[in-house]
Amino acid sequence: MTTHHTRQFPVILITGTPGTGKTLHSTLLSEELNSDSNIQMKHLNIGDIVKENSFHEGWDDEWKCWIVDEERLLDYLETVINPENGPSQTGFILDHHDPSLFPERWIDLAVVLTCDNSVLHERLTARNYSQNKITENVTAEIMETCLNETRESYDEEIIVELKSQGKEDDEIEDNVNRIVQWIEQWRIDRLEGKHGQ
């Protein structure tokens, strides 16, 4: 099985409470990197993969979400991220709100997006989330649930916390640029035979 030491490109987790901008950041990061022929990064929106491949055990009416079949999902992702025929020719951006879902050995960088509670409330309301779902997610952000779960799941040295208020375009651009710089350094280290960060 391919280990992360033989990969030519990193696997990055972009996580955060729903509404913090994971998919936007992941999409912009993928576009930015894929315009550079040296680094190819594929955006994997885990929610979309679950839905498109029916990696779920039905629909939760109360929370309006799919009940994820984690075993089938992870088996599928293993074949994508660590194919049997050798290292993948691309890196991956995993876009998901649950950082504890993935094996630690997959992840080279874990980015946690955080957001002001009032901004998050506005975003979730605009998405027509139910009141109990809005309350749950805003409470999770106040309690730093996603950040704490990320810290429990991965080494502190690969975790980066980025503000995602979304009020300034420059902020998102700066966040994306920071991740791009990290990936470029990861590639340099890998080409020089260093396996650390």
Phi, psi and omega in degrees: 000140180291130174262167183290348178285339180263356179291144178269341181226148185282164170248122184245132174261125171247113187231171181156166176302144174311132180099358181272355174103025182299311185291321177299310179299316182297317180295313181295321179296314179299316180296317181298314183286322184286349172282348176255114187295345181283334184230117177250127180231125181262128179278120176250102176278106189297322178300317179293320180297318178301314183291312185293329183255006181055041176276058182211168181246029179115181186255132177268108184294323183295315184260358178055053179208163177282144174272105190291134171271091189298322183297312180294320178299311183292324176299317179295312182297326178301318181290333179281311186283321181236070182297151184293335184272025175110179184303141177295150179273011179216160171266177183223144173245110179271121185249102183201151184276348182250098184291339184279356185290327192262147176298139181303324184295341179284326198265127177261331177213132177245112180259122178252118178270132178238157189211147175299140186299322181291322177295317180298317179301316179299316182296316182290326176296319179296334178276002182063033174293149176292160183298322181290328178288322176298312181300316180300314184289320178295319177298318179299323179290318178300318182279358182056039183302311184294318179297316180294319179294325178294318179295328178285337187263335187223161177296140182305326185291344179255006182261132176233129177257126181235136176287138181224066182283332176075007181277338180236127176301328181300326183296313179296317179300317178297318178300312180298317180297322178298317180291320177301314180298320179297316181297317180299319178292322177301317180295318178299312179301318182294318180293332178273001176087012177271137180257353179276189180281000000 
